[in-house]
C-alpha cells in the first residue's frame, strides 16, 4: 500500500458489508480497510449506499495516512 505518508509492505485488506434496516428498507454499505503491522489502518474506502458490486468504483469516502 502506497500512501503520501509511506509505503507499507504486507498489508491486510479487510472487507466489511454493513446492512442496516430502517422500517422495511435495507441499506447495504461496503467498506475496505488496509491494515499494516505497528500502524493499524493505513487506508480505508467506503461505498455509496446500496452498493451491489464487491469491487465498487463510486466511493462515498476515502481515507489514507498523510504527513
CHARMM internal coordinates of N, CA and C (Angstrom, degrees):
IC EDIT
DIST 1 N 1 CA 1.4459
DIST 1 CA 1 C 1.5204
ANGL 1 N 1 CA 1 C 107.89
DIST 1 C 2 N 1.3123
ANGL 1 CA 1 C 2 N 116.00
DIHE 1 N 1 CA 1 C 2 N 124.75
DIST 2 N 2 CA 1.4559
ANGL 1 C 2 N 2 CA 120.47
DIHE 1 CA 1 C 2 N 2 CA 178.92
DIST 2 CA 2 C 1.5316
ANGL 2 N 2 CA 2 C 108.35
DIHE 1 C 2 N 2 CA 2 C -108.86
DIST 2 C 3 N 1.3291
ANGL 2 CA 2 C 3 N 116.14
DIHE 2 N 2 CA 2 C 3 N 122.54
DIST 3 N 3 CA 1.4628
ANGL 2 C 3 N 3 CA 122.78
DIHE 2 CA 2 C 3 N 3 CA 177.44
DIST 3 CA 3 C 1.5253
ANGL 3 N 3 CA 3 C 108.26
DIHE 2 C 3 N 3 CA 3 C -123.57
DIST 3 C 4 N 1.3333
ANGL 3 CA 3 C 4 N 118.75
DIHE 3 N 3 CA 3 C 4 N 168.16
DIST 4 N 4 CA 1.4650
ANGL 3 C 4 N 4 CA 119.67
DIHE 3 CA 3 C 4 N 4 CA 175.83
DIST 4 CA 4 C 1.5301
ANGL 4 N 4 CA 4 C 112.48
DIHE 3 C 4 N 4 CA 4 C -62.24
DIST 4 C 5 N 1.3294
ANGL 4 CA 4 C 5 N 117.42
DIHE 4 N 4 CA 4 C 5 N -24.54
DIST 5 N 5 CA 1.4606
ANGL 4 C 5 N 5 CA 121.45
DIHE 4 CA 4 C 5 N 5 CA -179.73
DIST 5 CA 5 C 1.5231
ANGL 5 N 5 CA 5 C 111.80
DIHE 4 C 5 N 5 CA 5 C -74.89
DIST 5 C 6 N 1.3395
ANGL 5 CA 5 C 6 N 116.67
DIHE 5 N 5 CA 5 C 6 N -47.36
DIST 6 N 6 CA 1.4724
ANGL 5 C 6 N 6 CA 121.86
DIHE 5 CA 5 C 6 N 6 CA -177.67
DIST 6 CA 6 C 1.5261
ANGL 6 N 6 CA 6 C 109.40
DIHE 5 C 6 N 6 CA 6 C -170.43
DIST 6 C 7 N 1.3264
ANGL 6 CA 6 C 7 N 115.04
DIHE 6 N 6 CA 6 C 7 N 172.26
DIST 7 N 7 CA 1.4559
ANGL 6 C 7 N 7 CA 121.73
DIHE 6 CA 6 C 7 N 7 CA 171.84
DIST 7 CA 7 C 1.5278
ANGL 7 N 7 CA 7 C 107.93
DIHE 6 C 7 N 7 CA 7 C -101.35
DIST 7 C 8 N 1.3220
ANGL 7 CA 7 C 8 N 116.50
DIHE 7 N 7 CA 7 C 8 N 128.41
DIST 8 N 8 CA 1.4597
ANGL 7 C 8 N 8 CA 121.92
DIHE 7 CA 7 C 8 N 8 CA -177.00
DIST 8 CA 8 C 1.5200
ANGL 8 N 8 CA 8 C 109.32
DIHE 7 C 8 N 8 CA 8 C -111.27
DIST 8 C 9 N 1.3314
ANGL 8 CA 8 C 9 N 115.94
DIHE 8 N 8 CA 8 C 9 N 127.16
DIST 9 N 9 CA 1.4650
ANGL 8 C 9 N 9 CA 121.73
DIHE 8 CA 8 C 9 N 9 CA 176.27
DIST 9 CA 9 C 1.5220
ANGL 9 N 9 CA 9 C 108.97
DIHE 8 C 9 N 9 CA 9 C -93.16
DIST 9 C 10 N 1.2928
ANGL 9 CA 9 C 10 N 116.61
DIHE 9 N 9 CA 9 C 10 N 153.59
DIST 10 N 10 CA 1.4707
ANGL 9 C 10 N 10 CA 122.99
DIHE 9 CA 9 C 10 N 10 CA 175.01
DIST 10 CA 10 C 1.5264
ANGL 10 N 10 CA 10 C 112.81
DIHE 9 C 10 N 10 CA 10 C 55.98
DIST 10 C 11 N 1.3185
ANGL 10 CA 10 C 11 N 116.67
DIHE 10 N 10 CA 10 C 11 N 54.95
DIST 11 N 11 CA 1.4540
ANGL 10 C 11 N 11 CA 120.09
DIHE 10 CA 10 C 11 N 11 CA 175.25
DIST 11 CA 11 C 1.5242
ANGL 11 N 11 CA 11 C 109.49
DIHE 10 C 11 N 11 CA 11 C -90.32
DIST 11 C 12 N 1.2985
ANGL 11 CA 11 C 12 N 115.49
DIHE 11 N 11 CA 11 C 12 N 155.13
DIST 12 N 12 CA 1.4603
ANGL 11 C 12 N 12 CA 122.35
DIHE 11 CA 11 C 12 N 12 CA 178.95
DIST 12 CA 12 C 1.5197
ANGL 12 N 12 CA 12 C 108.05
DIHE 11 C 12 N 12 CA 12 C -110.19
DIST 12 C 13 N 1.3308
ANGL 12 CA 12 C 13 N 117.89
DIHE 12 N 12 CA 12 C 13 N 129.10
DIST 13 N 13 CA 1.4662
ANGL 12 C 13 N 13 CA 121.46
DIHE 12 CA 12 C 13 N 13 CA 177.21
DIST 13 CA 13 C 1.5198
ANGL 13 N 13 CA 13 C 108.60
DIHE 12 C 13 N 13 CA 13 C -96.83
DIST 13 C 14 N 1.3234
ANGL 13 CA 13 C 14 N 115.94
DIHE 13 N 13 CA 13 C 14 N 122.92
DIST 14 N 14 CA 1.4598
ANGL 13 C 14 N 14 CA 122.22
DIHE 13 CA 13 C 14 N 14 CA -178.57
DIST 14 CA 14 C 1.5307
ANGL 14 N 14 CA 14 C 108.25
DIHE 13 C 14 N 14 CA 14 C -111.00
DIST 14 C 15 N 1.3224
ANGL 14 CA 14 C 15 N 115.21
DIHE 14 N 14 CA 14 C 15 N 125.20
DIST 15 N 15 CA 1.4653
ANGL 14 C 15 N 15 CA 121.35
DIHE 14 CA 14 C 15 N 15 CA -179.26
DIST 15 CA 15 C 1.5280
ANGL 15 N 15 CA 15 C 109.63
DIHE 14 C 15 N 15 CA 15 C -101.46
DIST 15 C 16 N 1.3412
ANGL 15 CA 15 C 16 N 115.41
DIHE 15 N 15 CA 15 C 16 N 136.82
DIST 16 N 16 CA 1.4655
ANGL 15 C 16 N 16 CA 120.72
DIHE 15 CA 15 C 16 N 16 CA 178.29
DIST 16 CA 16 C 1.5199
ANGL 16 N 16 CA 16 C 108.67
DIHE 15 C 16 N 16 CA 16 C -132.39
DIST 16 C 17 N 1.3372
ANGL 16 CA 16 C 17 N 115.79
DIHE 16 N 16 CA 16 C 17 N 135.26
DIST 17 N 17 CA 1.4557
ANGL 16 C 17 N 17 CA 121.52
DIHE 16 CA 16 C 17 N 17 CA 174.52
DIST 17 CA 17 C 1.5204
ANGL 17 N 17 CA 17 C 106.65
DIHE 16 C 17 N 17 CA 17 C -118.85
DIST 17 C 18 N 1.3293
ANGL 17 CA 17 C 18 N 116.21
DIHE 17 N 17 CA 17 C 18 N 119.18
DIST 18 N 18 CA 1.4565
ANGL 17 C 18 N 18 CA 122.52
DIHE 17 CA 17 C 18 N 18 CA -178.47
DIST 18 CA 18 C 1.5161
ANGL 18 N 18 CA 18 C 108.46
DIHE 17 C 18 N 18 CA 18 C -108.64
DIST 18 C 19 N 1.3306
ANGL 18 CA 18 C 19 N 116.69
DIHE 18 N 18 CA 18 C 19 N 121.69
DIST 19 N 19 CA 1.4543
ANGL 18 C 19 N 19 CA 121.89
DIHE 18 CA 18 C 19 N 19 CA 176.84
DIST 19 CA 19 C 1.5171
ANGL 19 N 19 CA 19 C 108.25
DIHE 18 C 19 N 19 CA 19 C -113.96
DIST 19 C 20 N 1.3156
ANGL 19 CA 19 C 20 N 116.16
DIHE 19 N 19 CA 19 C 20 N 117.24
DIST 20 N 20 CA 1.4682
ANGL 19 C 20 N 20 CA 122.07
DIHE 19 CA 19 C 20 N 20 CA 178.05
DIST 20 CA 20 C 1.5151
ANGL 20 N 20 CA 20 C 108.57
DIHE 19 C 20 N 20 CA 20 C -113.18
DIST 20 C 21 N 1.3259
ANGL 20 CA 20 C 21 N 115.90
DIHE 20 N 20 CA 20 C 21 N 134.72
DIST 21 N 21 CA 1.4512
ANGL 20 C 21 N 21 CA 121.15
DIHE 20 CA 20 C 21 N 21 CA 178.14
DIST 21 CA 21 C 1.5154
ANGL 21 N 21 CA 21 C 109.13
DIHE 20 C 21 N 21 CA 21 C -115.72
DIST 21 C 22 N 1.3195
ANGL 21 CA 21 C 22 N 115.64
DIHE 21 N 21 CA 21 C 22 N 118.03
DIST 22 N 22 CA 1.4603
ANGL 21 C 22 N 22 CA 122.12
DIHE 21 CA 21 C 22 N 22 CA 175.52
DIST 22 CA 22 C 1.5170
ANGL 22 N 22 CA 22 C 106.26
DIHE 21 C 22 N 22 CA 22 C -113.02
DIST 22 C 23 N 1.3299
ANGL 22 CA 22 C 23 N 116.29
DIHE 22 N 22 CA 22 C 23 N 113.51
DIST 23 N 23 CA 1.4614
ANGL 22 C 23 N 23 CA 119.82
DIHE 22 CA 22 C 23 N 23 CA -173.12
DIST 23 CA 23 C 1.5144
ANGL 23 N 23 CA 23 C 108.71
DIHE 22 C 23 N 23 CA 23 C 71.48
DIST 23 C 24 N 1.3144
ANGL 23 CA 23 C 24 N 116.68
DIHE 23 N 23 CA 23 C 24 N -114.08
DIST 24 N 24 CA 1.4712
ANGL 23 C 24 N 24 CA 120.76
DIHE 23 CA 23 C 24 N 24 CA 178.18
DIST 24 CA 24 C 1.5195
ANGL 24 N 24 CA 24 C 112.20
DIHE 23 C 24 N 24 CA 24 C -117.31
DIST 24 C 25 N 1.3299
ANGL 24 CA 24 C 25 N 117.72
DIHE 24 N 24 CA 24 C 25 N 1.27
DIST 25 N 25 CA 1.4620
ANGL 24 C 25 N 25 CA 121.85
DIHE 24 CA 24 C 25 N 25 CA -176.13
DIST 25 CA 25 C 1.5229
ANGL 25 N 25 CA 25 C 111.43
DIHE 24 C 25 N 25 CA 25 C -100.19
DIST 25 C 26 N 1.3536
ANGL 25 CA 25 C 26 N 117.40
DIHE 25 N 25 CA 25 C 26 N 112.69
DIST 26 N 26 CA 1.4674
ANGL 25 C 26 N 26 CA 119.10
DIHE 25 CA 25 C 26 N 26 CA 176.04
DIST 26 CA 26 C 1.5297
ANGL 26 N 26 CA 26 C 111.39
DIHE 25 C 26 N 26 CA 26 C -81.83
DIST 26 C 27 N 1.3294
ANGL 26 CA 26 C 27 N 116.22
DIHE 26 N 26 CA 26 C 27 N 143.58
DIST 27 N 27 CA 1.4613
ANGL 26 C 27 N 27 CA 122.98
DIHE 26 CA 26 C 27 N 27 CA 176.02
DIST 27 CA 27 C 1.5275
ANGL 27 N 27 CA 27 C 107.97
DIHE 26 C 27 N 27 CA 27 C -122.63
DIST 27 C 28 N 1.3387
ANGL 27 CA 27 C 28 N 116.76
DIHE 27 N 27 CA 27 C 28 N 127.83
DIST 28 N 28 CA 1.4631
ANGL 27 C 28 N 28 CA 122.16
DIHE 27 CA 27 C 28 N 28 CA -177.95
DIST 28 CA 28 C 1.5229
ANGL 28 N 28 CA 28 C 109.17
DIHE 27 C 28 N 28 CA 28 C -108.39
DIST 28 C 29 N 1.3379
ANGL 28 CA 28 C 29 N 115.81
DIHE 28 N 28 CA 28 C 29 N 129.24
DIST 29 N 29 CA 1.4574
ANGL 28 C 29 N 29 CA 122.30
DIHE 28 CA 28 C 29 N 29 CA 175.33
DIST 29 CA 29 C 1.5165
ANGL 29 N 29 CA 29 C 108.10
DIHE 28 C 29 N 29 CA 29 C -127.07
DIST 29 C 30 N 1.3213
ANGL 29 CA 29 C 30 N 116.81
DIHE 29 N 29 CA 29 C 30 N 131.48
DIST 30 N 30 CA 1.4620
ANGL 29 C 30 N 30 CA 121.67
DIHE 29 CA 29 C 30 N 30 CA 179.43
DIST 30 CA 30 C 1.5149
ANGL 30 N 30 CA 30 C 109.44
DIHE 29 C 30 N 30 CA 30 C -108.10
DIST 30 C 31 N 1.3344
ANGL 30 CA 30 C 31 N 116.18
DIHE 30 N 30 CA 30 C 31 N 146.94
DIST 31 N 31 CA 1.4612
ANGL 30 C 31 N 31 CA 119.83
DIHE 30 CA 30 C 31 N 31 CA 176.52
DIST 31 CA 31 C 1.5170
ANGL 31 N 31 CA 31 C 110.09
DIHE 30 C 31 N 31 CA 31 C -147.17
DIST 31 C 32 N 1.3265
ANGL 31 CA 31 C 32 N 114.33
DIHE 31 N 31 CA 31 C 32 N 154.56
DIST 32 N 32 CA 1.4572
ANGL 31 C 32 N 32 CA 122.29
DIHE 31 CA 31 C 32 N 32 CA 175.64
DIST 32 CA 32 C 1.5170
ANGL 32 N 32 CA 32 C 108.06
DIHE 31 C 32 N 32 CA 32 C -128.66
DIST 32 C 33 N 1.3225
ANGL 32 CA 32 C 33 N 116.25
DIHE 32 N 32 CA 32 C 33 N 142.76
DIST 33 N 33 CA 1.4619
ANGL 32 C 33 N 33 CA 122.02
DIHE 32 CA 32 C 33 N 33 CA 174.69
DIST 33 CA 33 C 1.5212
ANGL 33 N 33 CA 33 C 107.44
DIHE 32 C 33 N 33 CA 33 C -129.55
DIST 33 C 34 N 1.3243
ANGL 33 CA 33 C 34 N 116.46
DIHE 33 N 33 CA 33 C 34 N 135.97
DIST 34 N 34 CA 1.4542
ANGL 33 C 34 N 34 CA 122.17
DIHE 33 CA 33 C 34 N 34 CA 175.97
DIST 34 CA 34 C 1.5236
ANGL 34 N 34 CA 34 C 107.28
DIHE 33 C 34 N 34 CA 34 C -104.64
DIST 34 C 35 N 1.3333
ANGL 34 CA 34 C 35 N 115.96
DIHE 34 N 34 CA 34 C 35 N 122.12
DIST 35 N 35 CA 1.4566
ANGL 34 C 35 N 35 CA 121.65
DIHE 34 CA 34 C 35 N 35 CA -172.45
DIST 35 CA 35 C 1.5201
ANGL 35 N 35 CA 35 C 109.72
DIHE 34 C 35 N 35 CA 35 C -118.35
DIST 35 C 36 N 1.3552
ANGL 35 CA 35 C 36 N 115.42
DIHE 35 N 35 CA 35 C 36 N 131.34
DIST 36 N 36 CA 1.4623
ANGL 35 C 36 N 36 CA 122.11
DIHE 35 CA 35 C 36 N 36 CA 178.68
DIST 36 CA 36 C 1.5234
ANGL 36 N 36 CA 36 C 109.23
DIHE 35 C 36 N 36 CA 36 C -117.39
DIST 36 C 37 N 1.3020
ANGL 36 CA 36 C 37 N 115.13
DIHE 36 N 36 CA 36 C 37 N 145.74
DIST 37 N 37 CA 1.4603
ANGL 36 C 37 N 37 CA 121.18
DIHE 36 CA 36 C 37 N 37 CA 178.04
DIST 37 CA 37 C 1.5289
ANGL 37 N 37 CA 37 C 110.16
DIHE 36 C 37 N 37 CA 37 C -61.04
DIST 37 C 38 N 1.3122
ANGL 37 CA 37 C 38 N 117.46
DIHE 37 N 37 CA 37 C 38 N 138.35
DIST 38 N 38 CA 1.4652
ANGL 37 C 38 N 38 CA 126.63
DIHE 37 CA 37 C 38 N 38 CA 179.12
DIST 38 CA 38 C 1.5299
ANGL 38 N 38 CA 38 C 114.33
DIHE 37 C 38 N 38 CA 38 C 73.46
DIST 38 C 39 N 1.3392
ANGL 38 CA 38 C 39 N 119.03
DIHE 38 N 38 CA 38 C 39 N -9.91
DIST 39 N 39 CA 1.4591
ANGL 38 C 39 N 39 CA 122.00
DIHE 38 CA 38 C 39 N 39 CA 178.79
DIST 39 CA 39 C 1.5215
ANGL 39 N 39 CA 39 C 112.59
DIHE 38 C 39 N 39 CA 39 C -115.40
DIST 39 C 40 N 1.3186
ANGL 39 CA 39 C 40 N 117.73
DIHE 39 N 39 CA 39 C 40 N -29.93
DIST 40 N 40 CA 1.4626
ANGL 39 C 40 N 40 CA 120.95
DIHE 39 CA 39 C 40 N 40 CA -173.97
DIST 40 CA 40 C 1.5136
ANGL 40 N 40 CA 40 C 109.86
DIHE 39 C 40 N 40 CA 40 C 84.67
DIST 40 C 41 N 1.3216
ANGL 40 CA 40 C 41 N 116.59
DIHE 40 N 40 CA 40 C 41 N -142.36
DIST 41 N 41 CA 1.4618
ANGL 40 C 41 N 41 CA 121.23
DIHE 40 CA 40 C 41 N 41 CA -177.90
DIST 41 CA 41 C 1.5277
ANGL 41 N 41 CA 41 C 109.30
DIHE 40 C 41 N 41 CA 41 C -72.65
DIST 41 C 42 N 1.3406
ANGL 41 CA 41 C 42 N 116.02
DIHE 41 N 41 CA 41 C 42 N 120.31
DIST 42 N 42 CA 1.4629
ANGL 41 C 42 N 42 CA 120.61
DIHE 41 CA 41 C 42 N 42 CA 179.07
DIST 42 CA 42 C 1.5253
ANGL 42 N 42 CA 42 C 111.55
DIHE 41 C 42 N 42 CA 42 C -102.47
DIST 42 C 43 N 1.3330
ANGL 42 CA 42 C 43 N 117.28
DIHE 42 N 42 CA 42 C 43 N -18.23
DIST 43 N 43 CA 1.4609
ANGL 42 C 43 N 43 CA 121.65
DIHE 42 CA 42 C 43 N 43 CA 176.33
DIST 43 CA 43 C 1.5181
ANGL 43 N 43 CA 43 C 108.90
DIHE 42 C 43 N 43 CA 43 C -160.17
DIST 43 C 44 N 1.3255
ANGL 43 CA 43 C 44 N 115.80
DIHE 43 N 43 CA 43 C 44 N 152.97
DIST 44 N 44 CA 1.4676
ANGL 43 C 44 N 44 CA 120.40
DIHE 43 CA 43 C 44 N 44 CA 175.97
DIST 44 CA 44 C 1.5175
ANGL 44 N 44 CA 44 C 108.78
DIHE 43 C 44 N 44 CA 44 C -152.00
DIST 44 C 45 N 1.3242
ANGL 44 CA 44 C 45 N 115.45
DIHE 44 N 44 CA 44 C 45 N 154.48
DIST 45 N 45 CA 1.4577
ANGL 44 C 45 N 45 CA 122.13
DIHE 44 CA 44 C 45 N 45 CA 178.66
DIST 45 CA 45 C 1.5262
ANGL 45 N 45 CA 45 C 107.49
DIHE 44 C 45 N 45 CA 45 C -142.42
DIST 45 C 46 N 1.3435
ANGL 45 CA 45 C 46 N 115.88
DIHE 45 N 45 CA 45 C 46 N 140.32
DIST 46 N 46 CA 1.4628
ANGL 45 C 46 N 46 CA 122.41
DIHE 45 CA 45 C 46 N 46 CA -179.54
DIST 46 CA 46 C 1.5154
ANGL 46 N 46 CA 46 C 108.56
DIHE 45 C 46 N 46 CA 46 C -127.06
DIST 46 C 47 N 1.3292
ANGL 46 CA 46 C 47 N 116.31
DIHE 46 N 46 CA 46 C 47 N 138.66
DIST 47 N 47 CA 1.4636
ANGL 46 C 47 N 47 CA 121.43
DIHE 46 CA 46 C 47 N 47 CA -177.82
DIST 47 CA 47 C 1.5239
ANGL 47 N 47 CA 47 C 111.19
DIHE 46 C 47 N 47 CA 47 C -83.07
DIST 47 C 48 N 1.3187
ANGL 47 CA 47 C 48 N 115.10
DIHE 47 N 47 CA 47 C 48 N 170.43
DIST 48 N 48 CA 1.4578
ANGL 47 C 48 N 48 CA 121.82
DIHE 47 CA 47 C 48 N 48 CA 169.60
DIST 48 CA 48 C 1.5316
ANGL 48 N 48 CA 48 C 108.24
DIHE 47 C 48 N 48 CA 48 C -70.01
DIST 48 C 49 N 1.3044
ANGL 48 CA 48 C 49 N 118.05
DIHE 48 N 48 CA 48 C 49 N 163.90
DIST 49 N 49 CA 1.4639
ANGL 48 C 49 N 49 CA 121.99
DIHE 48 CA 48 C 49 N 49 CA 176.99
DIST 49 CA 49 C 1.5249
ANGL 49 N 49 CA 49 C 110.46
DIHE 48 C 49 N 49 CA 49 C -63.66
DIST 49 C 50 N 1.3206
ANGL 49 CA 49 C 50 N 115.76
DIHE 49 N 49 CA 49 C 50 N 148.46
DIST 50 N 50 CA 1.4712
ANGL 49 C 50 N 50 CA 124.42
DIHE 49 CA 49 C 50 N 50 CA 178.26
DIST 50 CA 50 C 1.5163
ANGL 50 N 50 CA 50 C 113.46
DIHE 49 C 50 N 50 CA 50 C 61.48
DIST 50 C 51 N 1.3322
ANGL 50 CA 50 C 51 N 116.57
DIHE 50 N 50 CA 50 C 51 N 38.39
DIST 51 N 51 CA 1.4682
ANGL 50 C 51 N 51 CA 121.93
DIHE 50 CA 50 C 51 N 51 CA 176.41
DIST 51 CA 51 C 1.5223
ANGL 51 N 51 CA 51 C 108.56
DIHE 50 C 51 N 51 CA 51 C -76.49
DIST 51 C 52 N 1.3361
ANGL 51 CA 51 C 52 N 117.16
DIHE 51 N 51 CA 51 C 52 N 130.75
DIST 52 N 52 CA 1.4605
ANGL 51 C 52 N 52 CA 121.01
DIHE 51 CA 51 C 52 N 52 CA -179.28
DIST 52 CA 52 C 1.5268
ANGL 52 N 52 CA 52 C 112.76
DIHE 51 C 52 N 52 CA 52 C -101.23
DIST 52 C 53 N 1.3218
ANGL 52 CA 52 C 53 N 117.44
DIHE 52 N 52 CA 52 C 53 N -25.76
DIST 53 N 53 CA 1.4558
ANGL 52 C 53 N 53 CA 121.69
DIHE 52 CA 52 C 53 N 53 CA -176.48
DIST 53 CA 53 C 1.5323
ANGL 53 N 53 CA 53 C 111.08
DIHE 52 C 53 N 53 CA 53 C -88.49
DIST 53 C 54 N 1.3368
ANGL 53 CA 53 C 54 N 116.95
DIHE 53 N 53 CA 53 C 54 N 139.42
DIST 54 N 54 CA 1.4667
ANGL 53 C 54 N 54 CA 120.06
DIHE 53 CA 53 C 54 N 54 CA 177.11
DIST 54 CA 54 C 1.5182
ANGL 54 N 54 CA 54 C 111.90
DIHE 53 C 54 N 54 CA 54 C -71.97
DIST 54 C 55 N 1.3297
ANGL 54 CA 54 C 55 N 117.54
DIHE 54 N 54 CA 54 C 55 N -29.47
DIST 55 N 55 CA 1.4676
ANGL 54 C 55 N 55 CA 122.36
DIHE 54 CA 54 C 55 N 55 CA 177.07
DIST 55 CA 55 C 1.5283
ANGL 55 N 55 CA 55 C 107.50
DIHE 54 C 55 N 55 CA 55 C -108.51
DIST 55 C 56 N 1.3130
ANGL 55 CA 55 C 56 N 116.84
DIHE 55 N 55 CA 55 C 56 N 81.82
DIST 56 N 56 CA 1.4572
ANGL 55 C 56 N 56 CA 121.79
DIHE 55 CA 55 C 56 N 56 CA -175.38
DIST 56 CA 56 C 1.5265
ANGL 56 N 56 CA 56 C 111.66
DIHE 55 C 56 N 56 CA 56 C -86.03
DIST 56 C 57 N 1.3223
ANGL 56 CA 56 C 57 N 116.17
DIHE 56 N 56 CA 56 C 57 N 158.36
DIST 57 N 57 CA 1.4651
ANGL 56 C 57 N 57 CA 120.99
DIHE 56 CA 56 C 57 N 57 CA 179.10
DIST 57 CA 57 C 1.5282
ANGL 57 N 57 CA 57 C 112.35
DIHE 56 C 57 N 57 CA 57 C -123.18
DIST 57 C 58 N 1.3244
ANGL 57 CA 57 C 58 N 117.67
DIHE 57 N 57 CA 57 C 58 N -9.63
DIST 58 N 58 CA 1.4600
ANGL 57 C 58 N 58 CA 122.10
DIHE 57 CA 57 C 58 N 58 CA 179.04
DIST 58 CA 58 C 1.5296
ANGL 58 N 58 CA 58 C 108.28
DIHE 57 C 58 N 58 CA 58 C -99.81
DIST 58 C 59 N 1.3241
ANGL 58 CA 58 C 59 N 116.58
DIHE 58 N 58 CA 58 C 59 N 91.95
DIST 59 N 59 CA 1.4619
ANGL 58 C 59 N 59 CA 122.02
DIHE 58 CA 58 C 59 N 59 CA -173.68
DIST 59 CA 59 C 1.5235
ANGL 59 N 59 CA 59 C 111.65
DIHE 58 C 59 N 59 CA 59 C -85.44
DIST 59 C 60 N 1.3405
ANGL 59 CA 59 C 60 N 115.36
DIHE 59 N 59 CA 59 C 60 N 145.65
DIST 60 N 60 CA 1.4539
ANGL 59 C 60 N 60 CA 120.83
DIHE 59 CA 59 C 60 N 60 CA 172.46
DIST 60 CA 60 C 1.5285
ANGL 60 N 60 CA 60 C 109.79
DIHE 59 C 60 N 60 CA 60 C -94.48
DIST 60 C 61 N 1.3504
ANGL 60 CA 60 C 61 N 115.86
DIHE 60 N 60 CA 60 C 61 N -32.12
DIST 61 N 61 CA 1.4628
ANGL 60 C 61 N 61 CA 120.19
DIHE 60 CA 60 C 61 N 61 CA -178.18
DIST 61 CA 61 C 1.5255
ANGL 61 N 61 CA 61 C 110.05
DIHE 60 C 61 N 61 CA 61 C -152.60
DIST 61 C 62 N 1.3170
ANGL 61 CA 61 C 62 N 116.44
DIHE 61 N 61 CA 61 C 62 N 138.55
DIST 62 N 62 CA 1.4625
ANGL 61 C 62 N 62 CA 122.87
DIHE 61 CA 61 C 62 N 62 CA 175.58
DIST 62 CA 62 C 1.5152
ANGL 62 N 62 CA 62 C 107.39
DIHE 61 C 62 N 62 CA 62 C -132.59
DIST 62 C 63 N 1.3494
ANGL 62 CA 62 C 63 N 116.72
DIHE 62 N 62 CA 62 C 63 N 130.25
DIST 63 N 63 CA 1.4614
ANGL 62 C 63 N 63 CA 121.64
DIHE 62 CA 62 C 63 N 63 CA 178.02
DIST 63 CA 63 C 1.5239
ANGL 63 N 63 CA 63 C 108.74
DIHE 62 C 63 N 63 CA 63 C -130.06
DIST 63 C 64 N 1.3542
ANGL 63 CA 63 C 64 N 115.36
DIHE 63 N 63 CA 63 C 64 N 149.15
DIST 64 N 64 CA 1.4628
ANGL 63 C 64 N 64 CA 120.64
DIHE 63 CA 63 C 64 N 64 CA 177.27
DIST 64 CA 64 C 1.5183
ANGL 64 N 64 CA 64 C 107.82
DIHE 63 C 64 N 64 CA 64 C -157.92
DIST 64 C 65 N 1.3305
ANGL 64 CA 64 C 65 N 116.15
DIHE 64 N 64 CA 64 C 65 N 161.49
DIST 65 N 65 CA 1.4560
ANGL 64 C 65 N 65 CA 120.41
DIHE 64 CA 64 C 65 N 65 CA 177.80
DIST 65 CA 65 C 1.5288
ANGL 65 N 65 CA 65 C 109.53
DIHE 64 C 65 N 65 CA 65 C -73.99
DIST 65 C 66 N 1.3167
ANGL 65 CA 65 C 66 N 115.85
DIHE 65 N 65 CA 65 C 66 N 134.42
DIST 66 N 66 CA 1.4484
ANGL 65 C 66 N 66 CA 122.14
DIHE 65 CA 65 C 66 N 66 CA 174.60
DIST 66 CA 66 C 1.5176
ANGL 66 N 66 CA 66 C 109.50
DIHE 65 C 66 N 66 CA 66 C -135.03
DIST 66 C 67 N 1.3229
ANGL 66 CA 66 C 67 N 117.83
DIHE 66 N 66 CA 66 C 67 N 153.09
DIST 67 N 67 CA 1.4671
ANGL 66 C 67 N 67 CA 119.13
DIHE 66 CA 66 C 67 N 67 CA -179.79
DIST 67 CA 67 C 1.5222
ANGL 67 N 67 CA 67 C 112.59
DIHE 66 C 67 N 67 CA 67 C -71.85
END
COOR INIT
IC SEED 1 N 1 CA 1 C
IC BUILD
